[in-house]
Amino acid sequence: MITINNYKDTVKDLDYSTLPATYWKTHQFIEKASENYTNWNAYNSNDGIKKLMDTYFVKLDEFIQKNPITQKHDMPKNIHVVRIDNSQSENKSEVVKPKESHKIVKQTIPTPDETEEMDLTFVERIPEEIKFLKRYVAMNNKRKTKDDLLRFINALQRSIVEKRIRKTSPYAKQIKYIQEKLLARFNDMAKNTLIIIDEKIVLEFKNLIAQERVMPSIMLIKRYITLNGKYGVKEKAQALINAMQKAVKLKKITKNDKYNKLLDEMHSNLNSYIKSKTQKVLNIAPAELNGINGVLGCACELSGINEELAEVNCIERDTEPVKPILPKGVMSSMDFSNVQFKTLGFVGKYRKLIGDPSKGFSAMVYGKPKMGKSFLCVDFAGYLARNHGKVLYIAREEGLDMTLQEKLKAKDVAHPNLFVTEQIPEDLSYYDFIFFDSVNKLGLSSGDLETLKHNNPGKSFVYIFQTTKEGNFRGANEFQHDVDVVIQVPEKGLAVQNGRFNQGGEMRIFEDAEYRNAA
């Protein structure tokens, strides 16, 4: 039986690129929700997430039991078990209950031998209409509320209005059928109802869905881009290389594939990342990333991609500019003088020390051992958690031990918005402020920090450094040049700051009365 305790070991040998899309998407969700299997708080505290994961665990366990070869990366593609109800109820205003005469029939997609005879179409993106056909079929034998149906209807009509679905579509007939059925059911239903779809419609839609599949090369490219800017994903990078090699061996990708050049670049970058002893974060070069975005059409279709980049790629701009067209990154000084920069609103001793930084600032802290730099950072983390957002403190230097616990208690900073860990989670999107204690112990280079910051726009980072015997921070000068704020602890209990927001600020680390009053 698959549980949260053995899930990581169970799936480590599975090739999800060969599985139905629902398995792959659920797996990605679990990785994100559990912070790469290191934090199951979401599962334990949210009933909806727990129910989703438990259901998926049961289905995946059944699938593996029936197909033991899946553990060897030979999983048959697109195997579904579909429940089909032969009865057709016309009572739409009341809750419909299945009768004893209802039959449950198992229907599967054709086996590999039969699939060869099908007229399959490999596409770069699944058509919008096919997505709605899948969504409609997935409702079969499920209880739905009026709100569920309304969301479906609104999404369908939005696609029609935005002309993502047109009258000339080869699936126009099926889309019209779905819309009419949903509207009729929505207008007549009172509460929740069991949705039963005609058996012939289910089979027809499933055959249409099975005829269009995303190109194997596109599936690999999507997997690659989800790793961009992630920390500690060398195992996933190696798994992706293995999947690429397997696709070539099975001739799913040939020399004639239009994305061969891009796949070669992917392979080279993944290999370099895996072999590097210093690079902790996978970084996709901007030129390569732009090429990938061009292939995928719109970056917002992929989860985990920079929201600002998605917005830039997706917004339709006016074709008749009112102002002169300037080169990228250039703006009028008149426009710039009117830009409003939003600050975080620091108060008390941290305003005196740092000033009032804007969202997404970066800072470095260094000082000799036992001088108080960790106390300072724990105190600062508590201030941010109480007043400005969610904070993650990565305590690799000391670990989650009694020493860190004593510091949290001494500074009285425990708060629902303050989280602690020993490792960098793969996904940092949940947090507003991230502390790295220490950069040296985590083995991060200046390039790694730059990549993490670039791929997490709007997040603020605080880097804590070990020092040499002379009191200088350990590391290249690039670290100091790349941050907004530099804080040194030159003597016990004293913090001195130089940076963009306040030159020459000072603070006594162990004087708490002023801090508590100000915060």
VOGU-3710 file (C-alpha; in Angstrom, 3 decimals, decimal comma):
1> mitinnykdt> 0,000/0,000/0,000  1,406/3,394/-1,015  1,531/6,044/1,722  3,365/9,316/2,298  6,066/7,287/4,067  7,004/5,143/1,063  5,815/7,259/-1,893  9,277/8,647/-2,732  10,825/5,151/-2,908  7,825/3,800/-4,844
11> vkdldystlp> 8,002/6,345/-7,680  11,753/6,844/-7,983  11,974/4,322/-10,859  8,775/5,329/-12,662  8,989/7,156/-15,972  6,068/9,565/-15,709  6,484/10,775/-19,290  4,941/7,476/-20,390  1,964/7,726/-18,043  -1,413/9,366/-18,664
21> atywkthqfi> -1,335/13,118/-18,064  -3,434/12,877/-14,879  -0,789/10,729/-13,163  2,041/13,071/-14,158  0,161/16,222/-13,044  -0,828/14,688/-9,699  2,758/13,570/-9,132  4,000/17,128/-9,802  1,411/18,499/-7,370  2,534/16,080/-4,642
31> ekasenytnw> 6,189/17,015/-5,161  5,330/20,703/-4,816  2,940/20,307/-1,868  5,434/18,141/0,047  8,451/20,315/-0,849  10,078/17,406/-2,642  8,958/14,840/-0,017  10,499/16,782/2,898  7,378/18,401/4,367  3,965/16,694/4,517
41> naynsndgik> 2,247/19,408/6,564  -0,167/20,158/3,720  -1,260/16,500/3,685  -1,690/16,355/7,451  -3,495/19,676/7,858  -5,725/19,925/4,765  -8,533/17,388/4,354  -8,961/18,179/0,653  -5,281/17,605/-0,137  -5,228/14,451/2,003
51> klmdtyfvkl> -8,242/13,026/0,155  -6,694/13,845/-3,240  -3,360/12,224/-2,390  -4,918/9,138/-0,767  -7,123/8,565/-3,808  -4,124/8,902/-6,103  -2,041/6,545/-3,937  -4,756/3,859/-4,225  -5,060/4,243/-8,016  -1,311/4,245/-8,565
61> defiqknpit> -0,900/1,193/-6,316  -3,575/-0,692/-8,281  -1,935/0,312/-11,548  1,516/-0,894/-10,442  0,064/-4,186/-9,142  -1,596/-4,836/-12,501  1,454/-3,661/-14,458  4,589/-4,664/-12,517  6,763/-3,850/-15,549  6,120/-0,164/-14,863
71> qkhdmpknih> 8,946/-0,268/-12,340  11,355/-0,972/-15,237  10,295/2,032/-17,312  8,232/-0,133/-19,673  4,791/1,118/-18,666  2,110/0,854/-21,373  0,788/4,282/-22,366  -2,656/5,733/-21,749  -4,317/2,910/-19,833  -7,589/4,053/-18,302
81> vvridnsqse> -10,352/2,330/-16,358  -13,671/3,975/-17,148  -16,916/3,439/-15,261  -19,870/3,559/-17,614  -23,484/3,490/-16,490  -25,946/2,082/-19,045  -29,026/3,682/-17,518  -30,176/7,136/-18,602  -32,083/9,101/-16,001  -34,242/12,011/-17,099
91> nksevvkpke> -34,942/13,166/-13,522  -32,684/16,229/-13,424  -34,236/18,172/-10,555  -33,632/15,531/-7,889  -30,569/13,673/-6,717  -30,190/10,621/-8,937  -29,269/7,335/-7,247  -27,849/4,372/-9,168  -30,209/1,451/-9,525  -29,260/-2,141/-8,775
101> shkivkqtip> -29,573/-2,960/-12,465  -26,751/-0,550/-13,359  -23,803/-2,292/-14,924  -20,165/-1,313/-14,476  -18,150/-2,000/-17,605  -14,379/-1,761/-17,912  -13,188/0,040/-21,010  -9,516/0,395/-21,903  -7,591/2,216/-24,566  -6,354/-0,250/-27,243
111> tpdeteemdl> -3,215/-2,248/-26,525  0,086/-1,259/-28,200  -0,562/-3,618/-31,136  -4,002/-2,122/-31,732  -2,691/1,417/-31,267  -0,441/1,052/-34,299  -3,547/0,750/-36,463  -5,163/3,897/-35,034  -4,930/7,235/-36,803  -2,888/9,044/-34,132
121> tfveripeei> -1,990/12,721/-34,414  1,014/14,008/-32,484  0,644/17,685/-31,660  2,710/20,352/-29,897  -0,207/21,346/-27,685  -3,423/19,515/-26,936  -6,284/21,476/-28,587  -8,514/23,470/-26,260  -11,527/21,402/-27,311  -9,850/18,117/-26,322
131> kflkryvamn> -9,232/19,522/-22,835  -12,969/20,144/-22,436  -13,800/16,696/-23,783  -11,523/15,198/-21,112  -13,081/17,363/-18,437  -16,598/16,369/-19,472  -15,839/12,645/-19,563  -14,185/12,912/-16,132  -17,553/14,017/-14,690  -19,203/10,707/-15,524
141> nkrktkddll> -20,587/8,929/-12,442  -19,461/11,815/-10,211  -21,627/13,959/-7,960  -21,452/17,623/-8,923  -22,916/20,816/-7,470  -24,372/23,768/-9,355  -21,145/25,660/-8,689  -19,132/22,852/-10,302  -21,244/23,041/-13,445  -21,175/26,834/-13,472
151> rfinalqrsi> -17,360/26,890/-13,416  -17,283/24,433/-16,326  -19,845/26,449/-18,338  -18,041/29,744/-17,684  -14,672/28,279/-18,731  -16,196/26,832/-21,909  -17,960/30,051/-22,867  -14,832/32,096/-22,136  -12,870/29,946/-24,581  -15,559/30,476/-27,206
161> vekrirktsp> -15,683/34,258/-26,668  -11,882/34,504/-26,805  -11,980/32,462/-30,040  -9,791/29,703/-28,683  -12,665/27,478/-29,797  -14,145/28,350/-33,199  -17,106/27,249/-35,278  -14,690/25,776/-37,806  -13,211/23,454/-35,179  -13,291/19,747/-36,066
171> yakqikyiqe> -14,761/19,233/-32,586  -17,454/21,928/-32,870  -20,232/19,342/-32,786  -18,945/17,782/-29,540  -18,440/21,189/-27,892  -21,988/22,233/-28,779  -23,295/18,963/-27,300  -21,383/19,521/-24,047  -22,585/23,099/-23,709  -26,249/22,196/-24,299
181> kllarfndma> -26,150/19,289/-21,841  -24,442/21,308/-19,123  -26,823/24,262/-19,501  -29,885/22,011/-19,422  -28,671/20,195/-16,313  -27,625/23,442/-14,588  -30,991/25,145/-15,171  -32,977/22,198/-13,792  -30,857/20,911/-10,903  -31,594/21,955/-7,320
191> kntliiidek> -28,715/20,522/-5,302  -25,891/18,183/-6,112  -26,594/15,414/-8,579  -24,970/12,318/-10,018  -23,808/13,058/-13,557  -24,444/10,114/-15,876  -23,224/10,379/-19,456  -24,478/8,173/-22,259  -22,184/5,214/-22,893  -21,895/5,963/-26,611
201> ivlefknlia> -20,865/9,573/-25,898  -18,197/8,454/-23,431  -16,703/6,032/-25,948  -16,875/8,574/-28,769  -15,129/11,253/-26,731  -12,486/8,847/-25,447  -11,654/7,775/-28,979  -11,225/11,413/-30,004  -9,056/12,108/-26,953  -6,871/9,071/-27,683
211> qervmpsiml> -6,203/10,193/-31,251  -4,262/13,307/-30,262  -1,143/13,086/-28,142  1,511/15,625/-27,285  4,774/15,102/-29,158  7,329/13,190/-27,033  9,866/15,978/-27,581  7,410/18,566/-26,218  6,771/16,417/-23,124  10,516/16,306/-22,458
221> ikryitlngk> 10,883/20,062/-22,989  8,092/20,697/-20,468  9,830/18,497/-17,897  13,067/20,404/-18,509  11,603/23,871/-17,995  9,994/22,882/-14,673  13,523/22,266/-13,299  14,728/25,780/-14,125  16,016/27,627/-11,060  15,419/24,660/-8,741
231> ygvkekaqal> 17,909/23,673/-6,034  19,223/20,126/-5,658  17,501/18,492/-8,640  20,429/16,482/-10,006  18,524/13,205/-9,608  15,636/14,636/-11,632  18,059/16,004/-14,209  19,591/12,531/-14,595  16,109/10,974/-14,834  15,264/13,430/-17,622
241> inamqkavkl> 18,449/12,522/-19,512  17,518/8,840/-19,149  14,040/9,591/-20,513  15,537/11,453/-23,488  17,883/8,553/-24,265  15,049/6,065/-23,953  12,842/8,117/-26,305  15,616/8,077/-28,909  16,201/4,335/-28,433  12,492/3,585/-28,904
251> kkitkndkyn> 12,442/5,931/-31,930  9,853/8,206/-30,346  12,303/10,973/-31,213  14,127/10,746/-34,530  16,663/12,842/-36,426  13,760/14,487/-38,242  12,216/15,862/-35,050  11,905/19,641/-35,469  13,186/20,238/-31,925  16,381/18,191/-32,150
261> klldemhsnl> 18,610/21,258/-31,781  16,770/22,340/-28,643  16,967/18,807/-27,217  20,734/18,805/-27,813  21,036/22,082/-25,861  18,934/20,590/-23,077  21,111/17,481/-22,946  24,314/19,537/-22,817  23,060/21,833/-20,042  21,740/18,926/-17,963
271> nsyiksktqk> 25,035/17,066/-18,283  27,035/20,123/-17,239  24,797/20,630/-14,219  25,042/16,991/-13,115  28,834/16,842/-13,473  29,494/20,176/-11,742  30,639/19,834/-8,124  29,845/23,465/-7,293  26,614/24,208/-9,181  23,621/23,478/-6,938
281> vlniapaeln> 20,878/25,170/-8,987  19,889/24,273/-12,547  19,964/27,419/-14,661  18,558/27,666/-18,188  20,266/30,456/-20,120  17,948/33,337/-21,167  18,480/32,680/-24,889  17,609/28,996/-24,465  14,618/29,886/-22,257  13,321/32,295/-24,900
291> gingvlgcac> 13,573/29,537/-27,492  11,610/27,168/-25,242  8,916/29,783/-24,631  8,607/30,191/-28,383  8,117/26,440/-28,784  5,519/26,162/-26,022  3,668/29,250/-27,173  2,880/30,705/-23,757  4,881/30,271/-20,580  1,757/30,537/-18,446
301> elsgineela> 0,674/27,068/-19,580  3,348/25,532/-17,374  3,187/25,431/-13,584  6,176/26,728/-11,679  7,178/29,270/-14,355  7,938/32,874/-13,479  4,577/34,667/-13,290  6,003/37,922/-14,541  7,519/36,203/-17,574  4,174/34,558/-18,289
311> evncierdte> 2,435/37,910/-18,061  4,902/39,502/-20,468  4,459/36,694/-22,994  0,669/36,567/-22,813  -0,522/40,180/-22,701  -1,795/41,473/-26,028  -0,316/44,904/-26,721  -1,799/47,795/-28,657  -0,636/47,713/-32,277  -0,813/51,502/-32,602
321> pvkpilpkgv> 1,639/52,920/-30,045  0,964/56,404/-28,834  4,564/56,976/-27,696  7,801/56,431/-29,635  9,001/52,843/-29,653  12,080/52,629/-27,418  14,612/49,794/-27,217  13,886/47,128/-24,629  14,798/48,300/-21,121  14,814/52,007/-22,056
331> mssmdfsnvq> 12,206/54,445/-20,732  11,655/58,181/-20,729  13,063/60,094/-17,736  9,654/61,815/-17,490  7,954/58,440/-17,087  10,619/57,243/-14,668  10,226/60,316/-12,452  6,556/59,383/-11,956  7,213/55,737/-11,033  5,967/54,898/-7,535
341> fktlgfvgky> 8,287/52,501/-5,707  6,542/50,545/-2,971  8,535/49,884/0,203  7,898/47,291/2,907  7,331/49,861/5,661  10,024/48,923/8,187  9,761/50,514/11,648  11,778/50,572/14,859  15,340/49,404/15,096  15,323/47,581/11,756
351> rkligdpskg> 14,398/50,806/9,981  17,327/52,482/11,786  19,661/49,666/10,799  18,584/48,933/7,210  16,228/51,718/6,167  12,961/50,930/4,379  13,735/48,416/1,607  11,471/47,572/-1,273  9,959/44,159/-1,962  12,508/41,658/-3,244
361> fsamvygkpk> 15,573/43,108/-1,488  18,692/41,031/-0,799  21,096/41,230/2,138  24,233/39,531/3,378  25,261/39,142/7,037  28,718/38,117/8,248  30,768/38,167/11,422  33,062/36,023/13,531  31,607/33,101/15,522  29,911/33,914/18,844
371> mgksflcvdf> 29,506/37,593/17,934  25,724/37,340/17,520  25,073/37,191/13,765  22,725/34,184/14,047  20,864/35,856/16,926  20,495/38,936/14,737  19,133/36,923/11,810  16,706/34,908/13,959  15,473/38,170/15,475  15,126/39,747/12,013
381> agylarnhgk> 13,249/36,670/10,746  10,810/36,987/13,643  10,226/40,678/12,906  9,496/39,934/9,243  7,153/37,046/10,136  5,136/39,189/12,548  4,830/42,176/10,259  5,534/41,460/6,611  4,850/37,900/5,444  5,946/34,272/5,423
391> vlyiareegl> 9,564/33,563/6,327  11,688/30,458/5,744  14,855/30,082/7,845  17,211/27,469/6,374  19,414/26,464/9,314  22,038/24,305/7,631  24,826/25,646/9,884  23,335/24,477/13,179  20,526/22,255/11,978  17,174/21,856/13,702
401> dmtlqeklka> 18,682/21,241/17,091  18,503/22,596/20,637  20,798/25,540/19,812  18,399/26,955/17,230  15,461/26,256/19,527  17,120/28,240/22,316  17,679/31,192/19,990  14,035/31,154/18,894  12,949/31,125/22,540  15,498/33,752/23,617
411> kdvahpnlfv> 14,250/36,165/20,971  10,607/35,086/21,431  10,092/34,915/17,670  8,056/31,694/17,221  5,173/32,613/14,897  2,802/30,869/12,419  4,525/32,753/9,562  8,046/31,572/10,506  9,194/28,200/9,157  12,507/26,382/9,715
421> teqipedlsy> 14,300/23,666/7,772  17,783/22,211/7,218  17,571/21,929/3,423  16,557/24,282/0,619  13,107/23,237/-0,631  12,766/22,785/-4,363  9,887/25,276/-4,433  10,276/28,630/-2,655  7,089/30,221/-3,998  5,217/29,903/-0,662
431> ydfiffdsvn> 7,600/32,223/1,204  8,225/35,989/1,043  11,594/36,041/2,841  14,249/33,307/2,774  17,304/33,115/5,087  20,329/30,966/4,133  22,352/30,065/7,248  24,921/29,676/5,942  25,724/30,096/2,261  29,084/28,396/2,789
441> klglssgdle> 27,597/25,346/4,517  24,963/25,016/1,784  27,725/25,083/-0,855  26,077/27,852/-2,890  28,027/29,884/-5,439  27,253/33,468/-6,420  25,798/32,069/-9,646  23,479/29,788/-7,658  22,202/32,733/-5,598  21,690/34,818/-8,721
451> tlkhnnpgks> 19,685/32,028/-10,339  17,519/31,503/-7,237  16,750/35,215/-7,052  16,068/35,510/-10,792  13,627/32,607/-10,698  11,838/33,835/-7,574  10,958/37,461/-8,395  9,553/39,489/-5,528  11,155/37,263/-2,879  13,648/38,750/-0,428
461> fvyifqttke> 16,825/36,832/0,389  19,124/37,120/3,413  22,488/35,353/3,036  24,559/34,506/6,122  28,291/33,910/5,631  31,089/32,309/7,606  34,187/34,459/8,098  37,955/34,117/7,888  40,240/34,575/10,902  40,640/38,207/9,865
471> gnfrganefq> 36,853/38,723/10,044  36,169/38,921/6,291  33,363/36,863/4,797  34,295/33,620/3,067  33,588/33,749/-0,653  34,124/35,726/-3,826  33,645/39,497/-3,973  30,646/38,954/-6,278  28,562/38,082/-3,214  28,997/41,578/-1,764
481> hdvdvviqvp> 28,461/43,322/-5,083  25,210/41,493/-5,852  23,227/42,428/-2,703  21,364/45,571/-1,646  22,357/45,455/2,036  25,617/44,388/3,714  25,504/43,838/7,484  28,676/43,132/9,473  28,910/42,062/13,107  32,434/43,342/13,901
491> ekglavqngr> 32,204/42,897/17,660  29,988/41,052/20,100  26,421/42,359/19,965  26,962/45,147/17,397  25,541/45,141/13,841  26,790/47,714/11,312  25,108/48,170/7,933  25,979/49,721/4,595  23,572/49,539/1,689  21,178/51,205/-0,704
501> fnqggemrif> 18,464/52,075/1,816  20,442/53,516/4,756  24,156/54,227/4,907  25,937/53,557/8,199  23,055/52,217/10,274  23,898/50,492/13,575  22,026/48,303/16,051  22,662/46,522/19,346  21,670/42,883/18,823  20,819/41,934/22,389
511> edaeyrnaa> 18,711/44,985/23,323  15,175/43,667/22,935  13,026/46,240/24,742  13,160/48,764/21,907  12,430/46,040/19,350  9,354/44,729/21,152  7,937/48,239/21,596  8,522/49,164/17,951  7,166/45,939/16,476
//
